[in-house]
Amino acid sequence: MKVIGLAGRAGSGKSAVGRALAQRPGVAFVDLDRVAWSTYQIGAPTYWRLVSCFGRGILRPDGAVDRLRLAEAAFGSARSREELDAIVHPAVIGRLRDLILEEEARGTGVLLVEGALLGSSPHVDRSLFTTILWLEASDRARRERLEACDRGGHAVREFAEPDCGAVRRVSAEGTPQDVADRIARLIDTL
């Protein structure tokens, strides 16, 4: 099975392209944001580590982590962002390993894994991936996509460029289908 990471800045088209490609036979799609959220459900080890690090102020009245409050607490400084990443990313990668095994057992041919930090986080085990693609789109295209997308009141976090040798850069200009077709051709060559 090929495991392809889809990384890039907000609005680069990672989700749209991943969902478009997942419509093809033998292709599955995983959104690592959703995986991350699942790792800090009430009572999970990651939940307790987040509460210990950032305090009970990150919790909703029902005790669940409020992602906006967590973002406010964690994105205030480089150190707090690093603490967040050091808590959540290893848990996400652990769950990703399980998902890879599950998809292999299903006979999936290509697993697309969307995660903005795949190319730059020191907590990502890049050996899990056949390759990681960094989707590059102009600021204008990204802004238009973000304006057209309902962010549901969630903060958009910008990420650093990937490590030079860690990813393959792919143009994300054009429609999601154009980009999906471009990526499908690339995957076929791997």
N, C-alpha and C positions, 0 to 999 in steps of 0.2 A: 504494500500500500504506500502511496505517496502522501506525505504530510506536508502541506504547503501553508506557510504562514503568510497572512495578509496584514501588513503594517502600513502606517502612514499617519499623517496629521489628520485632525478633525476635518471632515468634509472631503477627504480624498477619495471616498467611494468604497471603502472597505466592506461595509455591510451590504450595500446594494450589489456590488460585484459578487460577493460571497453567496448571497441569496440567489442571484441569477445563475451562477455556476452550479449551485446545489440542485437546480431543477433538472440537471442532466443525469442520466442513469449512472449509478456507481459513484456519485459524488455526494459527500455529506459536508455540513457546515457547522462550525462551533464558534460561538461568540464568547470570547474570554471575559468580557465584562459580566455576562450572565453567570459564567462559571465562578468568577470572583465573588459576586453577590451571594451565590449559594454557599460559599465557604464560610461566610460569617452569619449564618442563620443562628438564631438564639440557641445558646448552649454549646455551639461548636467551639473547638479549641481556638480557631482564629477569632471568633467573636470575643472570647475572654481576653485574648491578647490585645485586641483593638481597644476594648474598654479599659484595660490596664494602662495602655499607653496614652490614650486620648481622653479618658474620663467618661463618666456617665452622661455628660452633656451631648454626646453623639447619639444618644438613644431617643427613640420615640416613646410616647407614654406607654405603649404596649411592650416595651423592652427591646424591640427590634432596632437594628442600626438604621439611623436616618442617613442616607447617602449624602444629602446636601450638608448636613451638620458635620459628617465625617470629612467631606471635602473642605469645608471651612476650617476645620481643625488641622487637617493634614497639609493643605496646600499653602499655609501661611509662611512656611520657611522651607529652605532646601533640606534641612535636617529632618523636619517632620514628614516631608514627602519621602525621604529615604527610609524613615521608620515605617511608614505605611507600606511602602514597597517591600521592605524586608519581612513584614508580617504576612502580607497577602500573596505576593508573587510565589513564594515556595508552595503555599497551599494550592494555588491555581495550577502550578506545574505538576504537582502530585495528582490532582484530579484529572489533568490533561493526559497524563500517562494512562490512567484507567480508561479514559474515553478512547484513546488510541487503540488499546487492547479490545475494547468493545466493538469498535468499528472494524477492526481486522477480523474479528470473529463473525461479523455480519457479511464479510466479503466486500466491503467498501473498497473501491479502487483509489479514490482520492479523498482525503480529508482536508478541507480548508479550515484554517484556524485563524480567526480574526483577533488581533491584539495589537494595539498601537505601540506597545513597548517591546514587541518581540525582537526588534533589531537593536535595541539599546539597553535593556535592563540587564544588570549583571546576574539576576536571579533566574534568567531563562536558560534552560538546558537546550541549546541549539542542536545538539545531537539528535533530538527527537524529530527534527525537520529534514525533509529532503532539500528544501530551500525556503528562505523567507523572502517575500517580495515586498519592497517598499513602494507603495503607490504614490507617485508624484503628480500633483495637480497644481495649477497656478493658484495664486491667492484669490483671484477673481472667481475661478471655478469653485474653489472650496467655499468661499463666502456665499455664492449663489446656492450651493447645495445645502449649506447650513441654514440659510434663511428659508429654504423650501421645506426643510425638515423640522418637525415639531420635536424639540429637545425635551419637552415635558418638564421644563423648569430646571433641568439638570445642568450643572456647570460643565463647560467644555474645557478640558485640560489639554494644553499644548505640550508636545513632547519634543525632545531633542532629536536631531538627525541621528540615524543609526550609525553604529560603528562601521567604518569603511568596508571591511571585508565580510561583514556579517550578512549582508543582504544583496539581492539583485534589485536594481531600480527599474521600475516599469512606469511608463507614461499612463496617467489616469485621466488624461484629457479625452473628451468626447462623452458619449452617453454611457450609462452603466453597461449596456449590452456591447458597445464597442470595446470597452475595457475588458469585459468578461471574455469576449472572443479573443482578444490579444493575449490574455492570460491563459486561456485554454490552449492556444497554439504553443505557448511557452511550456506549459505543463507537459504537453505531448512529447516535447523534445527531451524531457528529463529522464 
